[in-house]
Amino acid sequence: MTRAHRGQAVSLWPAAVRHSFTLKEFARLATQVPEADLLAAGASSPAARLAALTRLAVRHRSPVPEIDDDVEDPYRRGDEVNELVFDEIERAVATITALTLGR
C-alpha cells in the first residue's frame, strides 16, 4: 500500500494512472471532494458515491511527502508496528466508508 505498489499496478495498466490511489491517499483526497460535487454527479447510493469519489478525488492531487500516503509494511516488524499500521488502515477505511455512506 505504497506509491511504489501503485506504480507497479499502473505499469501493468497505464490507463489506470488517474484512478489509482494508495489507501491513505484516497482517504485524504476523498475528504476534499465537496458534497455539492457528489450531488452534481448524481451520487445518490453508496456505490454511486464511491464511484464519484474515485472520479473526483483525482482533482485534488497535489505533491505531499510519501509518508502521508504510504502504509508502512509491518512484516516481521513486531506487534507495535503492526498495531500502528492497523490503526492507519482502520482510520483510512473508516474515512472512506463514512464518505461513501454520506456521513
C-alpha positions in Angstrom: 0.0 0.0 0.0 2.7 2.4 -1.1 3.3 4.6 -4.0 5.7 2.0 -5.3 2.8 -0.6 -5.2 0.6 1.9 -7.1 3.3 2.4 -9.6 3.7 -1.3 -10.2 -0.1 -1.6 -10.8 -0.1 1.3 -13.2 2.8 -0.1 -15.1 0.6 -3.1 -15.8 -2.4 -1.0 -16.9 -1.3 2.6 -17.7 -4.8 3.8 -18.3 -5.4 3.4 -14.6 -3.0 6.1 -13.6 -5.6 8.8 -12.9 -7.9 6.4 -11.0 -5.5 4.5 -8.8 -4.5 5.6 -5.3 -2.9 4.3 -2.2 -5.4 3.6 0.5 -4.3 6.6 2.6 -4.1 8.9 -0.5 -7.7 8.1 -1.5 -8.9 8.7 2.0 -7.1 12.0 2.1 -8.2 13.2 -1.3 -11.8 12.0 -0.9 -12.2 14.2 2.2 -11.5 17.2 -0.1 -14.4 16.4 -2.6 -17.2 18.8 -1.9 -20.6 17.3 -1.1 -22.1 19.5 -3.8 -19.8 17.8 -6.4 -21.0 14.4 -5.3 -24.7 15.5 -5.6 -24.0 17.1 -9.0 -22.5 13.8 -10.1 -25.8 12.1 -9.2 -24.2 10.1 -6.4 -27.3 9.0 -4.5 -26.4 5.5 -3.5 -23.2 4.3 -1.7 -22.0 2.6 -4.9 -22.5 5.7 -6.9 -20.9 7.9 -4.2 -17.8 5.6 -4.2 -17.6 5.7 -8.0 -18.0 9.5 -7.9 -15.4 9.9 -5.2 -12.9 7.9 -7.3 -13.5 10.1 -10.3 -13.5 13.4 -8.4 -10.7 12.8 -5.9 -8.1 12.9 -8.6 -8.8 16.7 -9.0 -7.3 17.3 -5.5 -4.0 15.6 -6.1 -1.0 17.6 -5.0 2.5 16.8 -4.0 2.8 15.5 -0.5 5.6 13.5 1.3 5.3 9.8 0.7 4.9 9.2 4.4 1.5 10.9 4.1 0.2 8.4 1.6 2.1 5.2 2.2 1.2 2.5 4.7 4.3 1.0 6.1 4.9 -2.7 5.6 4.7 -4.3 9.1 6.1 -7.7 8.0 8.5 -9.0 10.7 8.4 -5.7 12.5 6.8 -6.7 15.7 3.5 -6.1 17.5 4.0 -2.3 18.0 4.5 -1.6 14.3 1.6 -4.0 13.4 -0.7 -2.1 15.7 0.4 1.3 14.2 -0.2 0.0 10.7 -3.6 -1.4 11.7 -4.6 1.9 13.1 -3.6 3.7 9.9 -5.6 1.3 7.8 -8.6 1.4 10.1 -8.6 5.3 10.0 -8.4 5.4 6.2 -11.1 2.7 5.8 -13.4 4.5 8.3 -12.9 7.8 6.4 -13.7 6.2 3.0 -16.7 4.3 4.5 -18.2 7.4 6.1 -17.8 9.4 2.8 -19.3 6.5 0.8 -22.3 6.3 3.1 -22.7 10.1 3.2 -22.0 10.6 6.8 
